[in-house]
């Protein structure tokens, strides 16, 4: 799947449809058919989903890791989860520049939003995935109403569109991405830029826990 110039700019064209015409995905977890090299899982709750959460795994992770972290608590709240796997060991923004992963994500969103009647979208992720969610979320706030970042390292948005609400958590004992130069710095910079930021520190390391996931989903509403 070649990357478009829009993908290289980190921009997503997919948008929710007022009346989706595609076949509704069945409840449960399925893999989207997006062509060779693209692995994207979709978890759909029973009944009508109220929103869509896109979740980006940490470096070396996978879509399956994402669903293990957030799939059950999200679908229990009536939220569908879209979980891509990065085409390299981590996301394109970190591994050479925006392009292929954005293109895969846009294709996945186009497919899902054409079949699920959701009007609310949030981007989320852990570690490198948290940095990716922040960067794409700020660049696509006209699509994502919120960003949920668990232990992110940085923000490198290629542009700014819209004003998503932002939730960030970080462990005070994080030895991988230290809290002072990561969570605290990123949240302070976003606040200084005028974003609505909720920042939570916890006593712990470089982890995403069920309590944090529940808290973040509750914050998003």
N, C-alpha and C positions, 0 to 999 in steps of 0.2 A: 504494500500500500504506500504509494509515494506521498511525500509530505508536500502540501501546497504552500504558497507564499504566506497565506494566512496562518498556517500551522507554524511556520518558522517565526512568526510574530507572536505566537502563543494565543491566538484568537480562536474561539470556538463559535461556529456558525449555528449549531443545533439550538433549537428553541422548543419549549413545550407547545403542543398542538391543542387548540381549543376543543377539537373533536377528533381524536386519533382514529385513523381508519384501518391501521394494520391489525393483524390477529393478536389478541391479548395473550401475553405470556402466561403460562400456567403457574400456579403457586409452587414454590420450591426453587431449587437452584438449577439453572441451565447455563450452558456455554453458548455465547453468541457466535454465529458463523460469519466471520469478517475476513476470511481469506487466510493464506499461509502466514505464519509468524505472529498472528494477532490472537492473544489469549485474553478473553474478557468473560467474567462470570456475572450473572444477574441473579439475585435472590429476590423473590417476590413474595410478599405476605399473602395470607388468605384474605379474600375480600378485596375491596377497592383500595389501592395504596393512596396515601395522602401526600406523599412527597418522595423524592429520589435523593439518596445519599451516594455520592461518588467517593470511593475510598482508595487512597494510594498507599501501597505497602512501603516498608523500609527497604534499604539497600539489601540486595540478595534475597528479597522476599518474593511473594507471588500473590495472585488473586485469592488463592485458597487461604493464605495467611490472613489476608484482609477480612475474609468472611468469618474466619475463626474469631477474630477480634471484635467485629461489630455486627455480624450477620444476625445472630439471634436477638440481641437487644433492639436492633433497629426494626426488624420485621415484626417483633412483638408489639411495637408501637405503630404498626401499619405503614412503615417506611420501606420502600424497595431500596436495594443496595446494588450499585454497579461497581464492580471491582476489576480493573484492568491489571495485567502483568506488564511490567516494563519490558521493552524489547531488548535492552542490554541489562547489565547487572543492577543498574539503577536508572533513574528517569533521565530523559534526553537533556533536560536543562542542565543536569550535573555531568552527564556523560557526553559532552561534545556540542550541545546546543539544541534548542527547541526544534522539533520537526516531526519525527516519526511517531513518538508517543502521543503528541497532540493530535496528529491525524487519526490514529487509531481511536483515541478517546472521542473525537468529534464524530467519527463513523458510528461508534457504539451509542453515543447519545442520540444521534439522528434515528437510529434503529429503535431504541427504547422509547424515546419521546414520541415516536410515531405510533406506538402501540400501547403505551400506558397513559392514562388520563391524570397526570400529575402537573401541578402548576408551580410547585416549589422545588428548588434544587439547591443542594449544598455540596461543597467540595471539602474533603477531609483527608487526613493522612497522618502517618506516624514516622518520625525521624526524617530521612530524606523525603518520604512521602508527605510529611507535614510541611516541609519547605516547599515542595512542589504544589501542594494545595494552596498555600499562601500566595505563591507567585502567580499561579493560574487564576486563583480566585480574585486577586486584585486586578488582574488583567481582564477578567470576564465577570465583573460585578453586575453587568447587565444581564447575565444569565444566572449566576449563583448569588442567592440572597444572603448566604452565610458561608463562613469558612471555619472548620474545626481542626485545629492543628495540635497534635500530640507530640511534644518534645521536638519541635522543629529546630533547624540549625540556622536558617537565614531566610531572607526575602529578596528575590531578584526578579521582580515583575518587569516584563518587557514594556508595559504600558499600564495605564490606569483607566478603567471604564466602570462606571457605577460606583456604589459605596456599600459593599457587603458588610454585614456585622461579622465580627471576628472573635473567636474563642481560642485561647492558647493555654495549654498546660505544660508544666516543666518540673522535673524532679530536682530538688536541691542537691542531691548527691549524684547527679548525672556525670559519669566519667567519660562518656562518648561525645556528647555535645554539652559542654558546661553551661550551667544556667545563666551565669553572669553575662557571657558574651553571645548567648543564643536567645533563650526565652525572654529574659529581662530586656535585652537590647532591642530585639525585634518588636516586642509589644510597645516599648517606649517610642520607637520610631513611628509605628503605625498611629499611636495616639497623637504624636506631634503632627502627623499629616492629617489629623481630623477624623480618623476612623473610630467607630464605636467598638472598643476592645474590652473584652473580659479576659483577665489574665489570672490563672490559678497556679500556685506552686504547691507541691506536695513533698512530703518526706520520703524520698525514694530515688532510684536510679533511672536508667534509660529504659523505661517500660511504659506500656499502655495496659491499664488494668480495667476490669469490669466496672469498678466504681467511677473511674474517669469517663468511660464511654457513656454510662448512664447519666452522669452529670452533664456531659456535653450535649447529648440528645435532649435532655430536659431543658437545657438552656436554649437550644434551637427551637424547641416547641413543636 
